[in-house]
C-alpha cells in the first residue's frame, strides 16, 4: 500500500531493515503494453510497522515485444548471476508457496 512516506509492507511479510526494492508494473486488459519500474529504497520500522522509503526509481527499457521481454529476462538473469558470484552468495530461493498463498482466496 502506498503511503505519504513510501510503501507500507504487509504485516505478515518477513523483513529485515536495510536496503530493499519493489518491482511494480501495469498493463492493459489484454496483459499487453507492460510498463514496469524498480523502486529502490530502505526498509524502516515505524509506529505502524515496516515502510519501504524510496530513494530511486529505475525504469528499464520497454518490453513491447516478446523478443524484448526475453532479452530483458536474459540480461537480468546474467546480472543476478554476476551479483551472487561476486559476493560468494548462494542463489536466492524463491518461496513460491508463500507467493501462491497470497493470491488464493481466503479459506481455500
Backbone as CSV, one residue per row, in Angstrom:
resi,resn,N_x,N_y,N_z,CA_x,CA_y,CA_z,C_x,C_y,C_z
1,UNK,0.846,-1.162,0.000,0.000,0.000,0.000,0.902,1.240,0.000
2,UNK,0.552,2.220,-0.810,1.318,3.459,-0.891,0.885,4.385,0.237
3,UNK,1.865,4.999,0.896,1.584,5.992,1.921,2.366,7.253,1.575
4,UNK,2.186,8.285,2.365,2.891,9.538,2.102,4.402,9.365,2.158
5,UNK,4.897,8.511,3.050,6.335,8.352,3.217,6.964,7.219,2.433
6,UNK,6.154,6.438,1.708,6.706,5.320,0.974,5.670,4.247,0.731
7,UNK,6.095,2.992,0.828,5.226,1.850,0.565,5.143,1.002,1.823
8,UNK,3.935,0.815,2.342,3.719,0.028,3.550,3.870,-1.448,3.224
9,UNK,4.608,-2.179,4.047,4.829,-3.615,3.868,3.744,-4.358,4.636
10,UNK,3.164,-5.387,4.001,2.123,-6.180,4.649,2.669,-6.760,5.948
11,UNK,1.885,-6.715,7.011,2.392,-7.146,8.327,2.829,-8.599,8.391
12,UNK,2.290,-9.458,7.518,2.660,-10.877,7.581,3.971,-11.184,6.863
13,UNK,4.574,-10.200,6.209,5.834,-10.409,5.500,7.015,-10.371,6.452
14,UNK,7.951,-11.295,6.239,9.208,-11.285,6.997,10.137,-10.265,6.363
15,UNK,10.624,-9.311,7.143,11.528,-8.302,6.601,12.696,-8.074,7.539
16,UNK,13.742,-7.504,6.980,14.928,-7.120,7.728,15.213,-5.674,7.370
17,UNK,15.515,-4.833,8.336,15.790,-3.437,7.996,17.007,-3.320,7.086
18,UNK,16.973,-2.324,6.208,18.099,-2.090,5.322,17.651,-1.881,3.891
19,UNK,18.601,-1.987,2.949,18.284,-1.764,1.539,17.234,-2.759,1.046
20,UNK,16.336,-2.274,0.174,15.281,-3.134,-0.363,14.817,-2.568,-1.694
21,UNK,14.039,-3.359,-2.415,13.475,-2.878,-3.672,12.084,-3.462,-3.855
22,UNK,11.324,-2.790,-4.712,9.965,-3.201,-5.018,9.790,-3.095,-6.519
23,UNK,9.362,-4.188,-7.150,9.115,-4.190,-8.587,7.626,-3.953,-8.793
24,UNK,7.290,-2.924,-9.551,5.892,-2.603,-9.835,5.667,-2.650,-11.337
25,UNK,4.413,-2.917,-11.729,4.108,-2.930,-13.156,2.637,-2.617,-13.379
26,UNK,2.327,-2.272,-14.619,0.943,-2.102,-15.041,0.830,-2.569,-16.485
27,UNK,-0.389,-2.903,-16.892,-0.622,-3.356,-18.259,-2.082,-3.135,-18.598
28,UNK,-2.421,-3.296,-19.881,-3.808,-3.126,-20.299,-4.595,-4.413,-20.045
29,UNK,-5.880,-4.418,-20.433,-6.748,-5.574,-20.184,-6.311,-6.837,-20.919
30,UNK,-5.545,-6.675,-21.989,-5.051,-7.835,-22.736,-3.685,-8.302,-22.226
31,UNK,-3.257,-7.759,-21.108,-1.960,-8.069,-20.496,-0.802,-7.676,-21.410
32,UNK,-1.028,-6.665,-22.236,-0.003,-6.144,-23.132,0.318,-4.713,-22.699
33,UNK,1.212,-4.076,-23.423,1.641,-2.706,-23.108,2.119,-2.616,-21.659
34,UNK,3.002,-3.538,-21.301,3.516,-3.594,-19.933,4.453,-2.424,-19.675
35,UNK,4.261,-1.798,-18.553,5.160,-0.744,-18.082,5.595,-1.155,-16.680
36,UNK,6.893,-1.063,-16.428,7.379,-1.524,-15.124,8.439,-0.578,-14.599
37,UNK,8.682,-0.694,-13.305,9.727,0.096,-12.674,10.206,-0.641,-11.432
38,UNK,11.441,-0.401,-11.076,12.023,-0.939,-9.852,12.221,0.231,-8.901
39,UNK,11.636,0.126,-7.732,11.763,1.181,-6.730,12.781,0.715,-5.710
40,UNK,13.864,1.462,-5.587,14.912,1.136,-4.615,14.760,2.049,-3.408
41,UNK,15.079,1.498,-2.258,14.973,2.299,-1.046,15.469,1.549,0.163
42,UNK,14.906,1.901,1.302,15.334,1.311,2.570,14.111,0.908,3.377
43,UNK,14.172,-0.296,3.960,13.106,-0.739,4.853,13.362,-0.165,6.240
44,UNK,12.337,0.508,6.769,12.438,1.110,8.102,11.209,0.749,8.917
45,UNK,11.431,0.541,10.197,10.331,0.262,11.112,9.827,1.597,11.641
46,UNK,8.504,1.748,11.667,7.918,2.940,12.278,6.769,2.496,13.177
47,UNK,5.998,3.425,13.669,4.921,3.106,14.599,3.835,2.211,14.029
48,UNK,3.725,2.152,12.708,2.681,1.352,12.066,3.203,0.061,11.449
49,UNK,4.469,-0.257,11.622,5.053,-1.470,11.048,6.268,-1.133,10.202
50,UNK,6.357,-1.747,9.019,7.502,-1.569,8.133,7.121,-0.721,6.929
51,UNK,8.074,0.107,6.513,7.863,1.012,5.399,9.072,0.954,4.479
52,UNK,8.827,0.824,3.166,9.898,0.948,2.182,9.948,2.419,1.790
53,UNK,11.015,3.088,2.181,11.191,4.509,1.877,12.026,4.605,0.602
54,UNK,11.412,5.076,-0.509,12.130,5.072,-1.792,13.242,6.104,-1.866
55,UNK,14.310,5.741,-2.602,15.399,6.682,-2.847,15.684,6.828,-4.341
56,UNK,15.213,5.846,-5.149,15.478,5.882,-6.586,14.446,5.026,-7.318
57,UNK,14.067,5.470,-8.501,13.179,4.689,-9.358,13.945,4.373,-10.638
58,UNK,13.997,3.083,-10.977,14.682,2.631,-12.185,13.617,2.103,-13.142
59,UNK,13.522,2.702,-14.326,12.572,2.243,-15.332,13.345,1.576,-16.461
60,UNK,13.362,0.222,-16.475,14.105,-0.474,-17.531,13.455,-0.254,-18.892
61,UNK,14.179,-0.642,-19.927,13.690,-0.472,-21.294,12.354,-1.148,-21.531
62,UNK,11.717,-0.751,-22.596,10.409,-1.261,-22.963,10.467,-2.742,-23.298
63,UNK,9.399,-3.435,-22.990,9.249,-4.827,-23.423,7.971,-4.903,-24.239
64,UNK,7.944,-4.163,-25.325,6.735,-4.109,-26.137,6.569,-5.340,-27.015
65,UNK,7.636,-6.115,-27.190,7.537,-7.338,-27.986,8.010,-8.520,-27.146
66,UNK,7.607,-9.718,-27.518,8.099,-10.893,-26.791,9.629,-10.996,-26.823
67,UNK,10.252,-10.595,-27.932,11.711,-10.640,-28.030,12.347,-9.682,-27.026
68,UNK,11.743,-8.493,-26.852,12.245,-7.549,-25.850,12.174,-8.154,-24.455
69,UNK,11.067,-8.825,-24.162,10.886,-9.434,-22.845,11.936,-10.521,-22.598
70,UNK,12.217,-11.342,-23.606,13.220,-12.407,-23.472,14.610,-11.803,-23.268
71,UNK,14.939,-10.768,-24.042,16.247,-10.104,-23.881,16.395,-9.527,-22.476
72,UNK,15.338,-8.891,-21.976,15.384,-8.323,-20.629,15.565,-9.417,-19.592
73,UNK,14.827,-10.510,-19.729,14.943,-11.629,-18.788,16.355,-12.200,-18.777
74,UNK,16.941,-12.403,-19.952,18.310,-12.941,-20.019,19.312,-11.973,-19.399
75,UNK,19.145,-10.678,-19.653,20.060,-9.679,-19.094,19.972,-9.668,-17.566
76,UNK,18.743,-9.761,-17.039,18.557,-9.766,-15.585,19.133,-11.039,-14.979
77,UNK,18.939,-12.183,-15.631,19.496,-13.438,-15.123,21.024,-13.362,-15.049
78,UNK,21.651,-12.823,-16.092,23.112,-12.698,-16.092,23.582,-11.739,-15.001
79,UNK,22.876,-10.630,-14.830,23.246,-9.668,-13.791,23.116,-10.288,-12.406
80,UNK,22.066,-11.083,-12.203,21.882,-11.750,-10.908,23.004,-12.740,-10.646
81,UNK,23.363,-13.513,-11.653,24.458,-14.478,-11.509,25.765,-13.765,-11.156
82,UNK,26.069,-12.668,-11.860,27.291,-11.903,-11.544,27.246,-11.385,-10.104
83,UNK,26.099,-10.879,-9.682,25.945,-10.315,-8.331,26.239,-11.364,-7.260
84,UNK,25.576,-12.533,-7.362,25.769,-13.541,-6.317,27.163,-14.152,-6.381
85,UNK,27.728,-14.306,-7.573,29.078,-14.865,-7.695,30.126,-13.931,-7.110
86,UNK,30.015,-12.631,-7.391,30.986,-11.663,-6.840,30.978,-11.641,-5.328
87,UNK,29.818,-11.901,-4.743,29.680,-11.831,-3.287,29.748,-13.215,-2.632
88,UNK,29.991,-14.246,-3.453,30.057,-15.628,-2.971,28.807,-15.989,-2.172
89,UNK,27.630,-15.625,-2.740,26.349,-15.904,-2.091,25.677,-17.089,-2.769
90,UNK,24.852,-17.824,-2.025,24.056,-18.858,-2.688,22.966,-18.175,-3.511
91,UNK,22.552,-18.806,-4.569,21.462,-18.244,-5.375,20.206,-18.210,-4.501
92,UNK,19.508,-17.080,-4.465,18.328,-16.997,-3.592,17.241,-17.964,-4.027
93,UNK,16.582,-18.533,-3.049,15.478,-19.449,-3.323,14.175,-18.669,-3.177
94,UNK,13.333,-18.797,-4.156,12.027,-18.138,-4.100,11.058,-19.078,-3.396
95,UNK,10.384,-18.560,-2.393,9.411,-19.367,-1.651,8.060,-19.247,-2.367
96,UNK,7.921,-19.988,-3.482,6.748,-19.874,-4.341,5.460,-20.153,-3.608
97,UNK,5.457,-21.108,-2.698,4.215,-21.452,-1.997,3.679,-20.250,-1.225
98,UNK,4.569,-19.413,-0.686,4.121,-18.227,0.041,3.518,-17.194,-0.907
99,UNK,4.102,-17.040,-2.103,3.536,-16.113,-3.075,2.185,-16.629,-3.568
100,UNK,2.108,-17.932,-3.819,0.847,-18.510,-4.292,-0.249,-18.354,-3.246
101,UNK,0.102,-18.468,-1.978,-0.882,-18.308,-0.903,-1.459,-16.895,-0.886
102,UNK,-0.689,-15.930,-1.325,-1.181,-14.551,-1.342,-2.290,-14.352,-2.362
103,UNK,-2.296,-15.120,-3.443,-3.302,-14.927,-4.482,-4.476,-15.881,-4.362
104,UNK,-4.380,-16.863,-3.502,-5.501,-17.763,-3.289,-6.573,-17.045,-2.470
105,UNK,-7.836,-17.265,-2.816,-8.904,-16.677,-1.979,-8.802,-17.199,-0.555
106,UNK,-9.099,-16.360,0.392,-9.035,-16.759,1.805,-9.960,-17.938,2.049
107,UNK,-9.520,-18.871,2.872,-10.347,-20.016,3.238,-10.129,-21.242,2.373
108,UNK,-9.325,-21.141,1.330,-9.068,-22.330,0.485,-7.909,-23.117,1.038
